[in-house]
Amino acid sequence: MPDSPRKTPSRSEIRALFVSYTETRDPKVKNALVDAHMDLVHSLARRFANRGEPLDDLVQVASIGLLKAIDRFDPERNVQFSTYAVPTIVGELKRYFRDRASTIRLPRGLRERTYKLNAAIQQYSQEHGRPPNISEIAAATGINEEEVIEGLEGAEASSVASLDTTSDNGEMSLLDVLGDDDRALANLDERLSLAGSMSNLDTREQSLIYLRFVEGLSQTEIAERLGISQMHVSRLLRRALMILRQDLVASTGPHSA
């Protein structure tokens, strides 16, 4: 059942509420300010819909941003509250999606394999004064080379950096390569679409994206690290970027397309 219509306070009424709240910190006044700006909360939350999260959850997150903005706002400043509040609310929503996408949960079997591989790598490095290659790890652990690569990639991908993170040489981020070099707020939806799309990549693809665009390794360096051919790295990267591009088009393009 839709919410019943409510009277929107005038600008002068809003300012009077803020003056009162600044002086008294009265929870009832704060509630009145929240009610007066719920349309803004819903509007901003809807901009982040269709990213795999329920709209009700996004409204809750946006409401937290609204509460923070109300507490920080100075009514003596020559600025409308809505203008002040939007970056705070949007920032809260961005942080929510970043936190949701920042950690990839590995299956238990893969986690256990990763622990075993790490222990073997550490022991080999101590004994030989250098890290082992893929075949040496496989020999030391009794795990076949393909599963060794998968385990090492899982360790790399278990903590995925923000898509805004630049490579070590400072030249580019993943979003630059995907053609989104505009840092303006107007492109925020596309950024969040990309962050959500990372979960559609498999563990190996996530690892390759991490190595290429966060660690800034060349395709040759990635191939050497993983013990696979440079051509195989190139093919996997092309596939991963194609998936991200397609997801971006699907999530931001017209529904009729």
Helices and strands as residue ranges (DSSP letters): H 11-24, H 27-36, H 38-47, H 55-72, H 81-101, H 108-128, H 134-141, H 145-157, H 174-177, G 185-187, H 188-197, G 198-200, H 203-213, H 219-226, H 230-252
